[in-house]
Amino acid sequence: MSGFERVVTADEAREASPQVVTAAGRTLGLFYHEGSFHAVDNRCPHMGFPLTEGSVDDGILTCPWHHARFELSCGDTFDPFADDVTAFPVEVRDGDVYVDPDPDRGQSPSTHWEERLDHGLRESIDLVVAKAVIGLDDAGVAPTVPLEVGTAFGTGYREDGWGSGLTTMAAMANLYDALRPEDRRRALYVGLGAVADDCAGEPPFFVQDPLSTDGVAPDRLADWFRETIDLRDADGAERVLRAAIASDADESALAGALVAAATDHRYLDSGHRLDFANKAFELLDRIGWDHADAVLPTLVSALASADRAEERSSWRQPVDVAGLVFEASDTLPDLVASGEGETWTEPDGFVDRLLDDDPHAVMDALTDAIEAGATAPALARAVADAAARRIAQFGTANEFRDWNTVHHTYTYANAVCGLAARTDAPELYRAVFDGAMSVYLDRFLNTPPVPLPDPDGDADPDAALDDLLETFEIEADDTVSRAGRHAAEYLAAGGDAARLKRALGEALLREDAGFHPRQNVEAAVSRYDAAVADGRERRGRVHLVATARYLAAHTPTRREGEQTFRIAQRLARGEPLHET
């Protein structure tokens, strides 16, 4: 009983109910109702309004601001949008009222906030998700924990499987270390909120059992998987994939099977299928490969039902670029054999060749390179650089939705780079071909191409960064070009790239930016970091310039999500909201 503190006499509490009391620094609302005393946190968990200004009737406490209702004795809400209010034990001793401000809740803060996060995801309540993210972080819980909770929910409660929500969460996890410390919670909140939105109202994901056969060679399982995807047999493909996972197939084999199945046909669903597969692998890197059986099978349904680019007129006329890929793919065994033992160094102007207006010239550049020993990762990097150029030189006279076209090519190219680091499956070259042909098809969006910024390096980096951030705050015709120029000036003047990435992340996370900008910034940071690791920092700058332009085109927004996060943050700090 030593945790109880005297707060007021019982007579005073009866006569002046409700009233505000303080115990151990907590501001509580003390109520006398139907012959009993009750104490709750005086801040409404929804928006912080003083609950002592509310009303109590029939055991129900109602907040007057948004009319959230709470069961007075335990604090549970009748209105999930508001979340539960914390209730505290009360005793009357010798005519005085005592409150325990720090009772044993029967579970650790981490367990409590994990449960609240799961509740917020199930009910799709952004405020509860935000409070849970903050609560977990305050409890010292590693970011992998909310990612695991989000993964379990996202893979279990969306009939169509992996979607934009889990992709967003994986992208935000990838950005996490590059962000300001104060933005890392925001990134998790944005990712988890996207999962909740993507699953809201959806039927659950029904699991297929794996094939019970054992002793089947991995190569045969991979062949079965490709065949079932080709036949659009999602159930059969899922059973095969689960069998491969159960047989302890390694990451390379699983990635190779998915790449092969995804590239038997061209550029599935505008590149989303391969992009989503890459994000699934990246998420498993963070939460652990013991989750593979829950994660990877969610890719199958959409992979089997995907739109195949060879069925679209743009890939068949006026030039049959799908045919070019199929023809080049048929020659891959001979090309790879010719390049065996050779060392290929990317020649000057190679990316310019990939931006050629003649698709035959583009394909010749790639096949010649393979014959000379070029690896799939090396060619994937070059195609990603070319895709970044399309964004960096995107003409703003095009329709706004055309940004999506160049964006899809870019995130696809980034995915190919990611998967190329996991498997040496020869089908990766087919993914490179698809990416290159998509870059070619995007050429009209660079007609005429916006010149790449070529600053002299004399700018003040601080001023250039301030000017860049300003472009995200206003909507004007020239902000896109200005954003690219200021990003280039900052880097050319010796500005710290890590600081630029933090600034881009800050601008992104305060916006209701949507799926594509979140993908775009994450891909650009990934490509820039990879370029630095390869000793190509100057080449990598185009990615940050490109994403600065893309982000400027998609800002500012309403920022409703940021407002919800700020409310949760201020509630966690105990700050009043209703007074400002």
BELWO-V347834 format. One record per residue. N is the residue number from 1. SS is DSSP state (H for helix, E for strand, - for the rest). PSI is psi in whole degrees, -180 to 180 (NA if undefined). Layout:
N;SS;PSI, N;SS;PSI
This chain:
1;-;-2, 2;-;-14, 3;-;-11, 4;E;144, 5;E;140, 6;E;135, 7;E;-28, 8;E;161, 9;E;153, 10;H;-39, 11;H;-44, 12;H;-40, 13;H;-34, 14;H;-41, 15;H;-32, 16;-;64, 17;-;135, 18;-;166, 19;E;159, 20;E;129, 21;E;165, 22;E;135, 23;E;123, 24;-;38, 25;-;-4, 26;E;139, 27;E;116, 28;E;154, 29;E;123, 30;E;125, 31;E;140, 32;E;117, 33;E;127, 34;-;42, 35;-;6, 36;E;155, 37;E;143, 38;E;140, 39;E;133, 40;E;160, 41;E;128, 42;-;-8, 43;E;123, 44;-;130, 45;-;-11, 46;-;-56, 47;-;11, 48;-;7, 49;-;143, 50;E;119, 51;H;-20, 52;H;-13, 53;H;2, 54;-;-164, 55;E;154, 56;E;129, 57;E;127, 58;-;37, 59;-;7, 60;E;124, 61;E;127, 62;E;125, 63;-;133, 64;-;-12, 65;-;-57, 66;-;12, 67;-;29, 68;-;139, 69;E;142, 70;E;141, 71;E;117, 72;-;-38, 73;-;-29, 74;-;-15, 75;-;-5, 76;-;141, 77;E;150, 78;-;-14, 79;-;99, 80;-;-25, 81;-;-23, 82;-;-24, 83;-;163, 84;-;150, 85;-;145, 86;-;128, 87;E;153, 88;E;143, 89;-;143, 90;E;139, 91;E;152, 92;E;123, 93;E;122, 94;-;41, 95;-;7, 96;E;153, 97;E;129, 98;E;143, 99;E;138, 100;E;106, 101;-;-8, 102;-;64, 103;-;161, 104;-;113, 105;-;-4, 106;-;-1, 107;-;155, 108;-;157, 109;H;-37, 110;H;-42, 111;H;-43, 112;H;-48, 113;H;-29, 114;H;-43, 115;H;-38, 116;H;-36, 117;H;-45, 118;H;-40, 119;H;-45, 120;H;-37, 121;H;-44, 122;H;-38, 123;H;-7, 124;-;53, 125;-;106, 126;H;-40, 127;H;-41, 128;H;-41, 129;H;-45, 130;H;-45, 131;H;-37, 132;H;-42, 133;H;-45, 134;H;-44, 135;H;-41, 136;H;-42, 137;H;-41, 138;H;-30, 139;-;2, 140;-;20, 141;-;135, 142;-;148, 143;H;-18, 144;H;-26, 145;H;-53, 146;H;-31, 147;H;-40, 148;H;-42, 149;H;-45, 150;H;-37, 151;H;-45, 152;H;-42, 153;H;-48, 154;H;-32, 155;H;-15, 156;H;-17, 157;-;35, 158;-;110, 159;-;-37, 160;-;1, 161;-;-149, 162;-;132, 163;-;-160, 164;H;-28, 165;H;-52, 166;H;-33, 167;H;-44, 168;H;-45, 169;H;-42, 170;H;-40, 171;H;-43, 172;H;-35, 173;H;-38, 174;H;-35, 175;H;-18, 176;H;-53, 177;H;-23, 178;H;-10, 179;-;163, 180;-;145, 181;H;-39, 182;H;-14, 183;H;-8, 184;H;-38, 185;H;-40, 186;H;-41, 187;H;-44, 188;H;-42, 189;H;-45, 190;H;-46, 191;H;-46, 192;H;-38, 193;H;-36, 194;H;-37, 195;H;-45, 196;H;-45, 197;H;-40, 198;H;-28, 199;H;-10, 200;-;125, 201;-;4, 202;-;148, 203;-;160, 204;-;166, 205;-;118, 206;-;124, 207;-;136, 208;-;140, 209;-;149, 210;-;157, 211;-;134, 212;-;-6, 213;-;148, 214;-;164, 215;-;7, 216;-;133, 217;-;144, 218;H;-38, 219;H;-37, 220;H;-41, 221;H;-41, 222;H;-40, 223;H;-43, 224;H;-40, 225;H;-45, 226;H;-41, 227;H;-43, 228;H;-37, 229;H;-42, 230;H;-36, 231;-;2, 232;-;34, 233;-;85, 234;H;-41, 235;H;-46, 236;H;-42, 237;H;-40, 238;H;-41, 239;H;-39, 240;H;-45, 241;H;-41, 242;H;-35, 243;H;-41, 244;H;-42, 245;H;-43, 246;H;-26, 247;-;8, 248;-;33, 249;-;139, 250;-;174, 251;H;-42, 252;H;-43, 253;H;-42, 254;H;-44, 255;H;-41, 256;H;-41, 257;H;-42, 258;H;-42, 259;H;-43, 260;H;-46, 261;H;-37, 262;H;-18, 263;H;7, 264;-;-23, 265;-;168, 266;-;131, 267;-;63, 268;H;131, 269;H;52, 270;H;33, 271;H;-8, 272;H;-36, 273;H;-45, 274;H;-36, 275;H;-45, 276;H;-38, 277;H;-43, 278;H;-41, 279;H;-34, 280;H;-43, 281;H;-41, 282;H;-37, 283;H;-40, 284;H;-32, 285;H;-32, 286;H;-39, 287;H;-12, 288;-;143, 289;H;-4, 290;H;-10, 291;H;4, 292;H;-38, 293;H;-23, 294;H;-32, 295;H;-57, 296;H;-39, 297;H;-19, 298;H;-11, 299;H;-18, 300;H;-47, 301;H;-50, 302;H;-32, 303;H;-40, 304;H;-34, 305;H;4, 306;-;148, 307;-;134, 308;-;125, 309;H;-28, 310;H;-12, 311;H;0, 312;-;147, 313;H;-33, 314;H;-26, 315;H;-1, 316;-;-28, 317;-;148, 318;-;-12, 319;-;134, 320;-;78, 321;H;-30, 322;H;-42, 323;H;-39, 324;H;-41, 325;H;-44, 326;H;-42, 327;H;-45, 328;H;-37, 329;H;-36, 330;H;-29, 331;-;-1, 332;H;-46, 333;H;-42, 334;H;-40, 335;H;-47, 336;H;-39, 337;H;-39, 338;H;-33, 339;H;-2, 340;-;126, 341;-;-9, 342;-;153, 343;-;119, 344;-;131, 345;-;129, 346;-;123, 347;-;159, 348;-;140, 349;-;9, 350;H;-41, 351;H;-36, 352;H;-36, 353;H;-34, 354;H;-15, 355;-;11, 356;-;151, 357;-;-5, 358;-;114, 359;H;-28, 360;H;-39, 361;H;-38, 362;H;-48, 363;H;-37, 364;H;-40, 365;H;-41, 366;H;-46, 367;H;-36, 368;H;-40, 369;H;-43, 370;H;-43, 371;H;-26, 372;-;5, 373;-;8, 374;-;134, 375;-;160, 376;H;-43, 377;H;-39, 378;H;-42, 379;H;-35, 380;H;-41, 381;H;-43, 382;H;-41, 383;H;-39, 384;H;-39, 385;H;-39, 386;H;-40, 387;H;-37, 388;H;-37, 389;H;-38, 390;H;-38, 391;H;-43, 392;H;-25, 393;-;18, 394;-;131, 395;-;122, 396;-;-3, 397;-;-14, 398;-;164, 399;-;151, 400;-;-38, 401;-;-16, 402;H;-18, 403;H;-37, 404;H;-35, 405;H;-52, 406;H;-31, 407;H;-45, 408;H;-41, 409;H;-42, 410;H;-49, 411;H;-31, 412;H;-47, 413;H;-39, 414;H;-39, 415;H;-40, 416;H;-41, 417;H;-44, 418;H;-45, 419;H;-30, 420;H;-21, 421;-;-6, 422;-;-29, 423;-;149, 424;-;23, 425;-;132, 426;-;-20, 427;-;-13, 428;H;-34, 429;H;-35, 430;H;-38, 431;H;-38, 432;H;-45, 433;H;-46, 434;H;-44, 435;H;-41, 436;H;-40, 437;H;-33, 438;H;-38, 439;H;-44, 440;H;-47, 441;H;-20, 442;-;3, 443;H;-33, 444;H;-19, 445;H;-5, 446;H;31, 447;-;105, 448;-;157, 449;-;136, 450;-;129, 451;-;140, 452;-;138, 453;-;140, 454;-;68, 455;-;157, 456;-;-6, 457;-;8, 458;-;-1, 459;-;157, 460;-;118, 461;H;-41, 462;H;-43, 463;H;-40, 464;H;-40, 465;H;-41, 466;H;-42, 467;H;-38, 468;H;-48, 469;H;-32, 470;H;-33, 471;H;-22, 472;-;-7, 473;-;-14, 474;-;154, 475;-;109, 476;-;160, 477;-;-29, 478;-;3, 479;H;-32, 480;H;-51, 481;H;-39, 482;H;-40, 483;H;-46, 484;H;-42, 485;H;-44, 486;H;-37, 487;H;-43, 488;H;-41, 489;H;-42, 490;H;-48, 491;H;-41, 492;H;-29, 493;-;7, 494;-;15, 495;-;148, 496;-;119, 497;H;-33, 498;H;-37, 499;H;-39, 500;H;-42, 501;H;-39, 502;H;-40, 503;H;-42, 504;H;-41, 505;H;-41, 506;H;-46, 507;H;-40, 508;H;-46, 509;H;-19, 510;-;-10, 511;-;157, 512;-;66, 513;-;-26, 514;H;174, 515;H;-51, 516;H;-47, 517;H;-37, 518;H;-44, 519;H;-44, 520;H;-47, 521;H;-43, 522;H;-43, 523;H;-41, 524;H;-42, 525;H;-42, 526;H;-45, 527;H;-39, 528;H;-47, 529;H;-39, 530;H;-38, 531;H;-40, 532;H;-44, 533;H;-29, 534;-;3, 535;-;27, 536;-;46, 537;H;-44, 538;H;-39, 539;H;-35, 540;H;-18, 541;H;-30, 542;H;-29, 543;H;-42, 544;H;-35, 545;H;-44, 546;H;-46, 547;H;-28, 548;H;-42, 549;H;-45, 550;H;-43, 551;H;-40, 552;H;-34, 553;H;-21, 554;-;16, 555;-;162, 556;-;166, 557;-;-172, 558;-;-27, 559;-;36, 560;H;-40, 561;H;-40, 562;H;-38, 563;H;-43, 564;H;-42, 565;H;-41, 566;H;-38, 567;H;-48, 568;H;-40, 569;H;-44, 570;H;-35, 571;H;-42, 572;H;-31, 573;H;-9, 574;-;18, 575;-;145, 576;-;140, 577;-;-33, 578;-;-13, 579;-;-8, 580;-;NA
